[in-house]
């Protein structure tokens, strides 16, 4: 639609009759501006990205949406800690660049991330998807203690395979005390029922100015990392070999993106701002390294469309 048609006198009259239309238009304009910024960052940020599957490890622990600086401040896990650049700024982009079009038949993928259903069947030796039988309805996610339990079970079942285990935290829903007090996704108590719509995503709500309590949402986000870290520590202490703790991407917490100076939150796809794609890379060793072998893929359990859509929605994604 041309600008003249969009901003016509008829549409102006419609907005005067229904001011909520203006809010929707402002959202659209901000989304369009962010898309332009993302395109600019992709052209300018050509730094080398980490190829996680080419690195040397027996166990790869992926934290979802964990910033490098937040991990460095809050975590004390790892004999060494480096800063690396993720190939993506959201989960599916990370998976596409890291996994798709390649075969890792010496690796088992244990995951709580709903985008995993898009991976080709022959990518890994086995995929242990926890989104159906191990979903926590109260917290609307897979809890970290479940990830530990199921990752250890996978290691016992596949002792000669590398393990990738993908925790959802610190990505929301916020499961700590602050997050639970705020309500699901951290924004419901601030929005009227008619304002919530179909997008309860806390970072989107901040980006669009629909909520203003960034401090409380940030506290709940940091708390999510505090919640998951003891479980990660338990896991790497029980897994033999060399473990690496990293993230699929980071999360913006109000940094401005350019050339249009938008204060941005969350992890928009394709937005390769360094603060968003900088991730931790913490290494540690525990006993003897694993003798790894490759074997043909096993059949994986398929999720129904209803389960996939529900999990994506609860975690702030779209199917």
C-alpha positions in Angstrom: 0.0 0.0 0.0 1.4 3.4 -0.9 1.9 6.1 1.7 -0.8 8.3 0.2 -3.4 5.5 0.4 -2.3 4.5 3.9 -2.4 8.0 5.3 -5.5 9.1 3.5 -8.2 11.3 4.9 -10.5 8.3 5.2 -7.9 6.5 7.3 -7.4 9.6 9.5 -11.2 9.6 10.2 -11.0 5.9 11.1 -8.2 6.6 13.6 -10.2 9.5 15.2 -13.1 7.1 15.6 -10.9 4.2 16.9 -7.6 5.5 18.4 -6.4 1.9 19.0 -5.7 1.8 15.3 -2.9 4.3 15.8 -1.2 2.0 18.3 -1.2 -0.7 15.7 0.3 1.6 13.1 3.0 2.7 15.5 3.9 -1.0 16.1 4.1 -1.6 12.4 6.4 1.4 11.8 8.7 0.3 14.6 8.8 -3.2 13.3 9.7 -1.9 9.8 12.4 0.3 11.2 13.9 -2.6 13.2 13.9 -4.7 10.0 15.9 -2.0 8.2 18.3 -1.9 11.1 18.7 -5.6 11.0 19.6 -5.5 7.3 22.2 -2.9 8.0 23.8 -4.9 10.8 24.0 -8.0 8.5 25.9 -6.0 5.9 28.3 -4.4 8.4 29.0 -7.2 10.9 31.1 -9.7 9.0 33.2 -11.0 12.0 33.9 -14.7 12.2 31.1 -16.7 13.9 31.7 -19.8 16.0 30.9 -23.2 14.4 29.8 -25.0 17.5 29.8 -28.4 15.9 33.4 -28.1 14.7 34.7 -27.3 18.2 36.3 -29.9 20.5 33.9 -31.1 23.2 32.0 -34.2 24.5 29.1 -32.2 26.0 27.7 -28.9 24.6 25.4 -27.2 27.1 23.3 -24.5 25.3 21.6 -21.8 27.4 18.8 -20.0 25.5 19.1 -16.3 25.2 22.1 -15.9 27.5 24.2 -12.7 27.2 28.0 -13.1 27.5 28.3 -10.2 30.0 25.5 -11.6 32.1 27.1 -15.1 32.2 30.5 -13.5 33.1 28.9 -11.6 36.0 26.6 -14.3 37.4 28.2 -17.6 36.7 31.3 -19.3 38.1 31.3 -22.3 35.8 34.2 -23.1 33.6 38.0 -23.5 33.8 38.2 -20.9 31.0 35.7 -18.4 29.7 35.8 -16.8 26.2 33.5 -14.5 24.2 32.4 -15.9 20.9 30.0 -14.7 18.2 26.9 -16.8 17.5 25.9 -17.3 13.9 22.4 -16.2 14.7 20.4 -13.8 16.8 17.5 -16.1 17.5 17.2 -19.9 18.0 16.1 -21.1 14.6 18.8 -18.9 12.9 21.4 -20.5 15.2 20.1 -24.0 14.3 20.1 -23.3 10.6 23.6 -22.1 10.6 24.9 -24.7 13.0 23.0 -27.9 12.1 20.9 -27.7 8.9 22.4 -29.3 5.8 25.0 -31.3 7.9 25.0 -34.7 9.5 26.2 -35.4 13.1 25.5 -39.1 13.5 28.0 -39.1 16.4 25.8 -36.7 18.4 22.5 -36.8 20.4 20.5 -33.6 20.7 18.4 -33.2 23.9 16.3 -30.1 23.6 13.6 -28.0 25.2 13.5 -25.6 22.2 10.4 -25.8 20.0 12.3 -24.9 16.8 14.0 -28.3 16.9 11.1 -29.9 15.1 12.2 -28.1 11.9 15.5 -30.0 11.8 15.9 -32.7 9.1 15.5 -36.2 10.4 19.0 -37.2 9.5 20.8 -34.3 11.3 21.7 -36.1 14.5 22.0 -39.8 15.6 19.0 -39.1 17.9 16.9 -36.2 19.0 15.3 -36.3 22.5 12.6 -33.7 22.3 11.2 -32.8 25.8 8.3 -30.5 24.7 5.5 -33.1 25.0 6.0 -35.5 27.9 8.2 -33.2 29.9 6.4 -29.9 29.5 5.6 -28.0 32.8 2.1 -26.6 32.4 2.5 -24.4 35.5 5.6 -22.6 34.3 4.9 -23.1 30.5 8.4 -24.3 29.7 10.7 -27.3 30.3 12.3 -26.9 33.7 16.0 -27.1 34.1 15.9 -30.0 36.6 14.1 -32.0 33.9 16.8 -31.1 31.4 19.5 -32.5 33.7 17.5 -35.7 34.3 16.8 -36.4 30.6 20.3 -35.4 29.5 21.9 -37.9 31.9 19.4 -40.5 30.8 20.4 -39.8 27.1 24.1 -40.1 28.0 23.4 -43.5 29.7 21.5 -44.7 26.6 24.1 -43.4 24.2 27.4 -43.6 26.0 29.5 -43.4 22.8 27.9 -40.2 21.5 28.5 -36.5 21.9 25.7 -34.7 23.7 24.1 -31.4 22.9 21.6 -30.3 25.6 19.6 -27.1 24.9 18.1 -25.5 28.1 15.4 -22.9 27.6 16.5 -20.7 30.5 17.3 -17.8 30.8 14.8 -17.3 28.0 11.4 -16.5 29.4 8.9 -17.6 30.7 10.5 -16.3 33.9 10.4 -19.1 36.4 12.1 -17.4 39.4 10.3 -15.7 42.3 10.2 -12.3 40.6 8.9 -13.8 37.4 6.2 -15.7 39.2 5.0 -12.6 41.0 4.8 -10.7 37.8 2.7 -13.3 35.9 3.5 -15.2 32.8 6.0 -13.5 30.5 6.3 -10.7 33.0 3.7 -8.3 31.6 0.2 -9.6 32.2 -0.3 -7.6 35.5 0.6 -4.4 33.6 -1.7 -4.8 30.6 -5.5 -4.6 30.6 -7.3 -7.7 29.2 -8.0 -5.9 25.9 -4.4 -4.8 25.5 -2.8 -8.2 25.9 -3.9 -9.5 22.5 -1.9 -12.4 21.1 1.6 -11.3 22.0 2.5 -11.7 25.7 6.2 -11.4 24.8 7.8 -9.1 27.5 10.6 -7.9 25.3 8.2 -7.0 22.4 6.0 -5.2 24.9 8.9 -3.1 26.1 10.0 -2.4 22.5 6.6 -1.2 21.5 6.2 0.9 24.7 3.2 -1.2 25.9 4.9 -1.6 29.3 7.5 0.5 31.0 8.8 -1.5 33.9 12.0 -2.6 32.2 13.8 -2.9 35.5 11.5 -5.6 36.9 11.6 -7.6 33.6 15.4 -7.4 33.5 15.5 -8.6 37.1 13.3 -11.6 36.3 15.5 -12.3 33.2 18.7 -12.3 35.3 16.9 -14.4 37.9 16.2 -17.0 35.2 20.0 -17.5 34.8 20.4 -17.8 38.5 17.8 -20.5 38.5 19.4 -22.6 35.7 23.0 -22.3 36.7 23.0 -24.8 39.7 21.4 -27.4 37.4 24.0 -26.8 34.7 26.7 -27.2 37.3 25.1 -30.5 38.5 25.0 -31.7 35.0 28.6 -31.0 33.9 29.8 -32.5 37.2 28.0 -35.8 36.3 29.0 -35.9 32.7 32.4 -37.3 31.8 34.7 -35.7 29.3 35.1 -32.1 28.1 32.0 -29.9 28.5 31.4 -26.5 27.0 28.7 -24.1 28.2 27.5 -21.6 25.6 24.3 -19.9 24.3 22.4 -19.9 21.0 22.2 -16.1 21.1 22.0 -13.2 23.6 19.3 -10.8 24.4 19.1 -7.0 24.1 18.0 -5.1 27.2 17.4 -1.6 25.8 20.5 -1.0 23.7 19.9 1.3 20.8 20.1 -0.2 17.3 21.1 1.9 14.2 20.8 3.6 11.8 17.3 4.4 13.1 18.1 4.8 16.9 15.6 2.4 18.4 15.9 1.2 21.9 15.6 -2.5 21.4 14.8 -5.5 23.5 14.8 -9.3 23.0 16.4 -11.2 20.2 15.0 -10.3 16.8 16.0 -12.6 14.0 18.7 -11.4 11.7 19.7 -8.5 14.0 23.5 -9.1 14.3 24.3 -6.4 16.8 27.4 -7.6 18.8 25.6 -7.3 22.2 23.0 -9.7 20.8 25.3 -12.3 19.2 28.1 -12.3 21.8 27.8 -15.5 23.8 29.8 -17.2 26.5 32.1 -20.1 25.8 33.1 -21.8 29.1 35.2 -25.0 29.0 35.8 -27.6 31.7 37.0 -31.2 31.8 35.8 -34.0 34.1 37.7 -37.3 33.8 38.5 -39.2 30.6 37.4 -38.1 27.2 34.7 -40.1 25.5 35.3 -42.5 22.6 32.8 -41.3 20.1 31.4 -43.3 17.2 28.9 -42.5 14.5 25.9 -44.7 13.8 22.8 -44.3 11.5 20.1 -42.0 12.9 17.3 -43.5 15.0 13.6 -42.7 14.4 12.6 -39.6 16.4 9.2 -38.9 18.1 7.1 -36.5 16.1 5.2 -33.7 17.8 1.6 -32.8 16.8 0.9 -29.5 15.2 -1.1 -28.5 18.3 1.8 -29.2 20.7 4.2 -27.3 18.5 2.0 -24.3 18.2 1.2 -24.2 21.9 4.9 -24.5 22.9 6.0 -21.8 20.5 3.3 -19.4 21.7 4.2 -19.9 25.4 7.8 -19.3 24.7 7.1 -16.1 22.7 7.7 -17.5 19.2 5.4 -17.8 16.2 4.9 -21.1 14.4 
